[in-house]
Amino acid sequence: MKNNTLIVYYSHSGNTQKIAQLISGETGGEVLEIKPKTPYPQAYDAVVKQAKQEIGAGFLPELETRHIKLEQYDTVFIGSPNWWSTIAPPVAAFLKQYDLDGKTVIPFCTHGGGGLARLAQDVEKRCPQSTLLPAFGIYGNGSAKARQEVSAWLHSIGIVSARRR
């Protein structure tokens, strides 16, 4: 049986990448990292300032080109850090560039205390013809409890069943 799940994410510090990998481990889905053509600065204050400006202006960065055959996937997880209460600009750029109509879309985020904020609503606005399942947010990389929390969430939304474990 072919796996038709894709986990797409942008991660600045590695936290969102860790959660994407945990989701893949539970679902068997393929993982795809969103990469802006021009990387963000590594310094915290610099990236915070740039992200705030970009989000305020509605800026969508150019992404490294990669042809993605989305037609082979029915379920697409969308992962982002919570930047100023919404998805990071590279994720917004991905959602503008790729059509997820008719797919099941499942947002997830990592955050520094802001929770999901508007992330799920903002993904839903960009995917109006998709079926959205309940989103997941986790503080930082979730440390030792991340695997358990991701697994519990995937079970609660019906993506992973007891027999798959």
C-alpha positions as CSV (number, residue, x, y, z in Angstrom):
1,M,0.0,0.0,0.0
2,K,1.5,3.4,-1.0
3,N,1.8,6.1,1.6
4,N,0.1,9.2,0.5
5,T,1.2,11.5,3.4
6,L,3.6,14.4,3.0
7,I,5.0,16.4,5.9
8,V,6.1,19.9,4.7
9,Y,7.8,22.2,7.1
10,Y,10.0,25.3,7.5
11,S,12.3,25.3,10.5
12,H,14.7,28.1,11.5
13,S,16.2,26.6,14.6
14,G,15.5,22.8,14.2
15,N,12.5,22.6,16.5
16,T,9.9,22.3,13.7
17,Q,12.2,19.8,11.9
18,K,12.2,17.6,14.9
19,I,8.4,17.5,15.1
20,A,8.2,16.9,11.4
21,Q,10.5,13.9,11.8
22,L,8.4,12.6,14.7
23,I,5.2,12.9,12.6
24,S,7.0,11.0,9.8
25,G,8.0,8.3,12.2
26,E,4.4,7.8,13.3
27,T,2.8,8.1,9.9
28,G,5.4,6.8,7.5
29,G,5.0,10.0,5.5
30,E,7.6,11.6,3.3
31,V,9.3,14.7,4.7
32,L,10.0,17.9,2.7
33,E,11.8,20.9,4.1
34,I,10.8,24.3,2.8
35,K,13.9,26.4,2.1
36,P,13.9,30.1,1.3
37,K,16.4,30.9,-1.5
38,T,17.9,33.5,0.9
39,P,18.4,32.0,4.4
40,Y,17.3,33.9,7.4
41,P,19.9,35.3,9.8
42,Q,20.9,33.0,12.6
43,A,21.0,35.7,15.3
44,Y,17.8,35.7,17.2
45,D,17.2,39.5,17.3
46,A,17.9,39.8,13.5
47,V,15.5,37.0,12.5
48,V,12.8,38.4,14.8
49,K,13.1,41.8,13.3
50,Q,13.1,40.5,9.7
51,A,10.2,38.2,10.3
52,K,8.1,41.0,11.8
53,Q,8.8,43.2,8.8
54,E,8.1,40.5,6.3
55,I,4.8,39.4,7.9
56,G,3.7,43.0,8.3
57,A,4.3,43.6,4.6
58,G,2.9,40.3,3.4
59,F,6.2,39.5,1.9
60,L,6.6,36.0,0.5
61,P,10.3,34.9,0.0
62,E,11.4,33.1,-3.1
63,L,11.8,29.4,-2.3
64,E,14.5,27.1,-3.6
65,T,12.9,25.5,-6.6
66,R,11.9,21.9,-6.4
67,H,9.2,20.2,-8.4
68,I,6.8,18.5,-6.0
69,K,4.2,16.1,-7.3
70,L,1.5,16.9,-4.9
71,E,-1.1,14.9,-6.8
72,Q,0.3,11.7,-5.2
73,Y,-0.5,12.9,-1.7
74,D,-3.9,13.0,-0.1
75,T,-2.7,14.2,3.3
76,V,-0.3,17.1,3.8
77,F,1.0,18.2,7.2
78,I,2.1,21.9,7.2
79,G,4.7,22.8,9.9
80,S,5.9,26.2,10.9
81,P,7.4,28.0,13.8
82,N,5.0,30.5,15.3
83,W,6.3,33.8,14.1
84,W,4.4,36.8,15.2
85,S,1.3,34.6,15.8
86,T,1.2,33.2,12.3
87,I,3.1,31.0,9.9
88,A,6.6,31.9,8.8
89,P,6.8,33.6,5.4
90,P,8.4,30.6,3.7
91,V,5.4,28.5,4.7
92,A,3.0,31.2,3.4
93,A,5.0,31.3,0.1
94,F,4.7,27.5,-0.2
95,L,1.0,27.6,0.3
96,K,0.7,30.3,-2.4
97,Q,2.9,28.3,-4.8
98,Y,1.2,24.9,-4.4
99,D,-2.4,24.0,-4.7
100,L,-3.7,21.8,-1.8
101,D,-7.4,21.8,-3.0
102,G,-9.1,18.6,-2.1
103,K,-6.4,17.4,0.2
104,T,-6.5,16.9,4.0
105,V,-4.3,19.6,5.5
106,I,-3.0,19.3,9.1
107,P,-1.1,22.3,10.5
108,F,1.5,22.0,13.3
109,C,3.8,24.5,14.9
110,T,6.5,25.0,17.4
111,H,6.5,28.1,19.6
112,G,8.2,30.0,22.4
113,G,5.0,30.5,24.4
114,G,2.5,31.8,21.9
115,G,0.8,28.5,21.2
116,L,-1.0,28.1,17.9
117,A,-2.1,31.7,17.9
118,R,-3.6,32.3,14.4
119,L,-1.6,29.6,12.6
120,A,-4.5,27.2,12.0
121,Q,-6.8,30.0,10.8
122,D,-4.1,31.4,8.5
123,V,-3.5,28.0,6.9
124,E,-7.2,27.5,6.5
125,K,-7.5,30.9,4.7
126,R,-4.8,29.8,2.3
127,C,-6.4,26.4,1.8
128,P,-10.1,27.1,1.5
129,Q,-10.8,24.0,-0.7
130,S,-9.0,21.6,1.7
131,T,-10.2,19.6,4.7
132,L,-8.4,20.9,7.7
133,L,-7.9,18.7,10.8
134,P,-7.1,20.0,14.2
135,A,-3.7,21.6,14.5
136,F,-1.0,20.9,17.0
137,G,1.4,23.2,18.8
138,I,4.3,22.4,21.0
139,Y,6.7,24.6,23.1
140,G,10.2,24.6,21.6
141,N,11.1,21.1,20.4
142,G,9.0,19.5,23.1
143,S,12.1,17.9,24.7
144,A,11.5,14.4,26.2
145,K,7.7,14.6,26.0
146,A,7.5,15.5,22.2
147,R,7.2,11.9,20.9
148,Q,4.4,11.1,23.4
149,E,2.5,14.4,22.6
150,V,2.8,14.0,18.8
151,S,1.6,10.4,19.1
152,A,-1.4,11.4,21.3
153,W,-2.3,14.2,18.8
154,L,-2.1,11.9,15.8
155,H,-4.3,9.3,17.5
156,S,-6.8,12.0,18.6
157,I,-7.3,13.2,15.0
158,G,-7.5,9.7,13.6
159,I,-4.3,9.8,11.5
160,V,-2.7,6.9,13.4
161,S,-4.7,4.1,14.7
162,A,-3.8,1.7,17.5
163,R,-3.1,-1.1,15.1
164,R,-0.5,0.9,13.3
165,R,1.7,1.1,16.4
